[in-house]
Amino acid sequence: HRWSDCFHFRQEQVPGSRLEEMIEREAGRLLVKVPLTMANARGLLEAGRSALQPGEQVFDFCEVTEADSSALAVMLGWLRAASLSRSTVKFANIPNGVVSLAELYGVTELLPLA
């Protein structure tokens, strides 16, 4: 099996999951408006990439009510995209469960806080 064969995610239609509705720019922050879950991971990754602009971007999770381990993959993907687009990314109000997973996986230092 190739590595890519292991990841056959079915993109579920989630109410309000259109890319422009997933992340909104408000007061200089990028507010994540949908759950940080596997069902939204691909859409969130793309929405975050699309929202990147030169300079510092703060992704704020204050409205996120649900998150799973895919949140870390999305956040790391945004960091990678930012490094390729002359942007820097910071994170605010990371859900406690995601912080716990980052600690467990040993990647906390990769997630810059706002």
Sequence and secondary structure as in RCSB ss.txt:
>XXXX:A:sequence
HRWSDCFHFRQEQVPGSRLEEMIEREAGRLLVKVPLTMANARGLLEAGRSALQPGEQVFDFCEVTEADSSALAVM
LGWLRAASLSRSTVKFANIPNGVVSLAELYGVTELLPLA
>XXXX:A:secstr
  GGGG        TT SHHHHEEEETTEEEE S BSGGGHHHHHHHHHHH  SEEEEEE TT   B THHHHHH
HHHHHHHHHTTEEEEEES  HHHHHHHHHHT GGGS B 
